[in-house]
Amino acid sequence: MSGTSDALESVPGLHRINHYQEGVVTRKQLRGLGVSWDHVSAQLAARRWTLATRDVVLLHNGPVTEPARRWIAVLSAQGTVAIGSWSALSMRGLTGWTRPGIHIVVARGARPPRVPAVVVHESRRPAPEDIRPFLGLPVHTAPRAAVDAAAWQRHPRTAVGLLAATVQQGLATTDELFEQLDRVGAVRFRSVMRTSLVDIAGGSQSLAEIDFIRFCRERDLPAPERQARRKDSQGRQRYLDIEWRLRDGRRLVVEVDGIGHSDPDRWYEDLLRTAELDASRRDIVVRVPAGAVRLEPDRVYDILRHHLGSAAQETSA
């Protein structure tokens, strides 16, 4: 680490803190190790160390890494603090939902110093039970982080999409999210989140599928099977978005294509998968753009009724 002084070796315990906290240390920790502020001031004046905030020091003069920024954010706050919402979900492995900055959650009324690239959220529920150590840092659990982030979305559809992604990527179960919603009380989009969790628990794996299931319900179409498991012509296990069993023994398979399906590799694989399913039995396979359910609902309805025919009273259960 560039600019690190010999103090790291000469002060017992300082080297360990430097390594554990990514080169970030508080004044209080330095005092506890017997390092006077005069010594700190000398290191700062010599530009060996860097002052991150009034009470937080970087034990080097090099670039500030993302892990170090997390420590600065946490150590700059007073009282109960946790890395939360999008930042917590990202640390725990969620992909596709990155937001700028490091998001921390503090108790309402707490006023941590302003730190570049740190976004502070005040909460009336500090809830220490929702905090789990992660890489040594206090980080909200995935269910708490997901509910907070969903409630802080600008639109209910993206709130639902975030919950679906959290479940699909294995960070939390629908039961855990239901429990967190029950504990959180009145938050933005709570009602639509609860309704959508029912759809997610039923098998919908994306926002596009949730929209499609809601569309079927509103248009009085039979309830389809979701994420149905099928074997293709090569004997491999496949998962289908939407499926109806027809009266004549065939199945109507609907693949709801979100924006991710426009990726060339995804498009290539989807087309081959459809061909393999077609070869395995006399299925009717329909590809529907996710946006069409919202933009041209009547057209989508006519397509489905055409293929369902007299099976409109059938269900796949």
Disulfide bonds with the S-S distance in Angstrom:
none
